[in-house]
Amino acid sequence: EKKIEGLKGILGSSGFTVVTHKIQNRDACQLIIDSKVVWSCNITTLQTGGGGKEDPLCLEAL
């Protein structure tokens, strides 16, 4: 999914290891650390392109 590429890019460039998994709710995007959801959003609200640097949601997740 192109919508999560920016999020993966900004987290990866900040030193995080990013692993993606499909979940039942196809519109959900969740960041999970130590089995806890620490951030989530509707995937349709993420912006495409820009490596996540221009997307306020990606910056919020970071």
Backbone as CSV, one residue per row, in Angstrom:
resi,resn,N_x,N_y,N_z,CA_x,CA_y,CA_z,C_x,C_y,C_z
1,GLU,0.852,-1.192,0.000,0.000,0.000,0.000,0.887,1.240,0.000
2,LYS,0.697,2.083,-0.984,1.517,3.294,-1.121,1.314,4.277,0.024
3,LYS,0.162,4.239,0.660,-0.128,5.199,1.730,0.824,5.055,2.914
4,ILE,1.335,3.857,3.167,2.199,3.683,4.340,3.684,3.846,4.023
5,GLU,4.029,4.041,2.756,5.439,4.187,2.392,6.094,5.377,3.097
6,GLY,5.397,6.501,3.180,5.954,7.669,3.857,6.190,7.410,5.335
7,LEU,5.238,6.738,5.967,5.370,6.406,7.386,6.537,5.450,7.600
8,LYS,6.635,4.430,6.766,7.757,3.496,6.858,9.081,4.222,6.641
9,GLY,9.104,5.149,5.690,10.327,5.883,5.390,10.790,6.756,6.534
10,ILE,9.879,7.508,7.114,10.270,8.428,8.189,10.663,7.666,9.456
11,LEU,9.991,6.567,9.745,10.369,5.761,10.908,11.705,5.062,10.672
12,GLY,11.878,4.512,9.472,13.127,3.830,9.140,14.322,4.767,9.164
13,SER,14.160,5.974,8.631,15.273,6.930,8.617,15.591,7.465,10.011
14,SER,14.675,7.250,10.947,14.913,7.669,12.333,15.469,6.531,13.182
15,GLY,15.775,5.397,12.534,16.414,4.297,13.242,15.492,3.188,13.706
16,PHE,14.213,3.294,13.413,13.274,2.254,13.812,13.251,1.131,12.785
17,THR,13.073,-0.095,13.250,12.851,-1.227,12.367,11.360,-1.323,12.128
18,VAL,10.958,-1.331,10.870,9.537,-1.326,10.523,9.162,-2.672,9.917
19,VAL,8.154,-3.306,10.501,7.607,-4.558,9.991,6.120,-4.334,9.788
20,THR,5.616,-4.666,8.617,4.192,-4.457,8.352,3.453,-5.786,8.363
21,HIS,2.220,-5.731,8.829,1.327,-6.887,8.852,-0.055,-6.421,8.444
22,LYS,-0.753,-7.248,7.700,-2.142,-6.934,7.391,-2.990,-7.272,8.606
23,ILE,-3.974,-6.404,8.884,-4.895,-6.639,9.988,-6.313,-6.640,9.441
24,GLN,-7.274,-7.043,10.265,-8.656,-7.175,9.799,-9.238,-5.869,9.287
25,ASN,-9.011,-4.789,9.986,-9.541,-3.495,9.560,-8.593,-2.912,8.520
26,ARG,-8.956,-3.012,7.261,-8.049,-2.615,6.184,-7.780,-1.119,6.126
27,ASP,-8.585,-0.301,6.797,-8.372,1.144,6.808,-7.571,1.611,8.020
28,ALA,-7.174,0.694,8.878,-6.449,1.065,10.095,-4.945,0.984,9.872
29,CYS,-4.248,1.910,10.467,-2.786,1.902,10.499,-2.412,2.034,11.972
30,GLN,-1.651,1.080,12.483,-1.300,1.083,13.900,0.204,0.922,14.070
31,LEU,0.762,1.640,15.029,2.140,1.417,15.448,2.078,0.671,16.767
32,ILE,2.733,-0.468,16.799,2.695,-1.320,17.986,4.119,-1.505,18.495
33,ILE,4.311,-1.226,19.768,5.592,-1.430,20.428,5.330,-2.260,21.670
34,ASP,6.074,-3.350,21.810,5.906,-4.257,22.954,4.452,-4.669,23.133
35,SER,3.800,-5.041,22.042,2.414,-5.531,22.018,1.375,-4.480,22.395
36,LYS,1.750,-3.217,22.437,0.805,-2.147,22.763,0.677,-1.197,21.583
37,VAL,-0.559,-0.824,21.258,-0.788,0.167,20.208,-0.415,1.531,20.777
38,VAL,0.623,2.149,20.218,1.082,3.442,20.721,0.630,4.601,19.844
39,TRP,0.149,4.285,18.642,-0.342,5.316,17.722,-1.178,4.629,16.668
40,SER,-2.226,5.300,16.212,-3.043,4.733,15.135,-3.719,5.856,14.356
41,CYS,-4.098,5.539,13.135,-4.846,6.478,12.309,-5.591,5.695,11.235
42,ASN,-6.453,6.378,10.520,-7.106,5.803,9.361,-6.120,5.928,8.204
43,ILE,-5.799,4.824,7.571,-4.773,4.818,6.527,-5.116,5.748,5.370
44,THR,-6.394,6.000,5.156,-6.787,6.861,4.035,-6.411,8.321,4.277
45,THR,-6.093,8.684,5.520,-5.715,10.068,5.817,-4.220,10.325,5.637
46,LEU,-3.427,9.264,5.446,-1.997,9.445,5.203,-1.780,9.979,3.793
47,GLN,-0.788,10.840,3.642,-0.476,11.412,2.333,0.482,10.494,1.584
48,THR,0.384,10.508,0.261,1.263,9.711,-0.585,2.438,10.564,-1.035
49,GLY,3.632,9.986,-1.024,4.821,10.683,-1.503,5.472,11.543,-0.434
50,GLY,6.634,12.057,-0.752,7.342,12.949,0.160,8.112,12.252,1.259
51,GLY,8.093,10.929,1.286,8.838,10.204,2.304,8.334,10.421,3.712
52,GLY,7.121,10.939,3.857,6.534,11.165,5.167,6.904,12.484,5.804
53,LYS,7.879,13.176,5.243,8.375,14.416,5.850,7.375,15.558,5.778
54,GLU,6.456,15.497,4.834,5.458,16.555,4.665,4.115,16.199,5.306
55,ASP,3.971,14.953,5.744,2.694,14.478,6.273,2.637,14.694,7.784
56,PRO,1.713,15.542,8.263,1.623,15.803,9.703,1.357,14.541,10.522
57,LEU,0.624,13.581,9.963,0.360,12.343,10.702,1.630,11.517,10.874
58,CYS,2.470,11.473,9.854,3.739,10.751,9.968,4.635,11.403,11.014
59,LEU,4.658,12.716,11.017,5.461,13.431,12.010,4.913,13.214,13.413
60,GLU,3.594,13.146,13.542,2.972,12.870,14.841,3.349,11.471,15.320
61,ALA,3.373,10.515,14.412,3.714,9.138,14.774,5.152,9.029,15.252
62,LEU,6.015,9.845,14.676,7.427,9.820,15.036,7.625,10.358,16.438
